[in-house]
């Protein structure tokens, strides 16, 4: 995760450098839009770098559940920055749409955008690999920026082609507006993901059903109810009540609970499970599970 944040900051700095050159060479508002977007990416990636380092700090006396929610807080901060900049771009692009200006050195801008797309795709592929291994909210939010960048850079190339070779002056401002709207959509997705983490939203139905299946595979478990789940950064917290034969010893009940926790840890290495044992008579095993 730390390496992914370092890679994102490095790529963002490189993109800002080449896009700044392209903007001053082309005088394109679409190019300005993607330059501003890369500046946002740098800020967001820098915030992620700090948030990821904080989220990976082990639980301590004052933070018994760890520091995982630092990732979600970083996501909210990122979305606020992106939203403000998108609104700024809307005004800039709207003015250019009403009062079109000549775009210069369109070929330079196109070459820079192609290079930007290649660099961004390499970063996104690396981030996706990290996300598969860690399920990091912060890296997912950062990757979402750069996936949007691929679309944005493609849009800028199209705008430059239409303006430079077909003399469609409105294309520059129009694509600037479209890019701003893409940024707003990205900000909304980050907000939703961050709020799900901060508000202790349940895991998805598929994951919950998988947890139930794992628990019920343990010999001695007769049922499961009151399953509660939440995610905080890298950690998943699972709480449940399991039904067991009331006639077994406390030692055996504890052994079964430990086995359930071990099964869950094998499937979700980042999880922490709390299991409460409910004694029931074997003849009272419920036909349906909650």
Secondary structure as the mmCIF struct_conf table of DSSP 4:
data_model
#
loop_
_struct_conf.conf_type_id
_struct_conf.id
_struct_conf.beg_label_comp_id
_struct_conf.beg_label_asym_id
_struct_conf.beg_label_seq_id
_struct_conf.end_label_comp_id
_struct_conf.end_label_asym_id
_struct_conf.end_label_seq_id
HELX_RH_AL_P HELX_RH_AL_P1 UNK A 2 UNK A 26
HELX_RH_AL_P HELX_RH_AL_P2 UNK A 29 UNK A 55
TURN_TY1_P TURN_TY1_P1 UNK A 56 UNK A 56
BEND BEND1 UNK A 57 UNK A 57
HELX_LH_PP_P HELX_LH_PP_P1 UNK A 58 UNK A 59
BEND BEND2 UNK A 61 UNK A 62
TURN_TY1_P TURN_TY1_P2 UNK A 64 UNK A 65
BEND BEND3 UNK A 67 UNK A 67
TURN_TY1_P TURN_TY1_P3 UNK A 68 UNK A 69
HELX_RH_AL_P HELX_RH_AL_P3 UNK A 70 UNK A 98
BEND BEND4 UNK A 99 UNK A 99
HELX_RH_AL_P HELX_RH_AL_P4 UNK A 106 UNK A 134
HELX_RH_AL_P HELX_RH_AL_P5 UNK A 137 UNK A 166
TURN_TY1_P TURN_TY1_P4 UNK A 169 UNK A 169
HELX_RH_AL_P HELX_RH_AL_P6 UNK A 170 UNK A 198
TURN_TY1_P TURN_TY1_P5 UNK A 199 UNK A 200
HELX_LH_PP_P HELX_LH_PP_P2 UNK A 201 UNK A 204
HELX_RH_AL_P HELX_RH_AL_P7 UNK A 205 UNK A 216
TURN_TY1_P TURN_TY1_P6 UNK A 217 UNK A 217
BEND BEND5 UNK A 218 UNK A 218
TURN_TY1_P TURN_TY1_P7 UNK A 219 UNK A 220
STRN STRN1 UNK A 223 UNK A 232
TURN_TY1_P TURN_TY1_P8 UNK A 233 UNK A 234
STRN STRN2 UNK A 235 UNK A 245
TURN_TY1_P TURN_TY1_P9 UNK A 246 UNK A 247
BEND BEND6 UNK A 248 UNK A 248
HELX_RH_AL_P HELX_RH_AL_P8 UNK A 250 UNK A 267
TURN_TY1_P TURN_TY1_P10 UNK A 269 UNK A 270
STRN STRN3 UNK A 271 UNK A 280
HELX_RH_3T_P HELX_RH_3T_P1 UNK A 282 UNK A 284
BEND BEND7 UNK A 287 UNK A 288
#
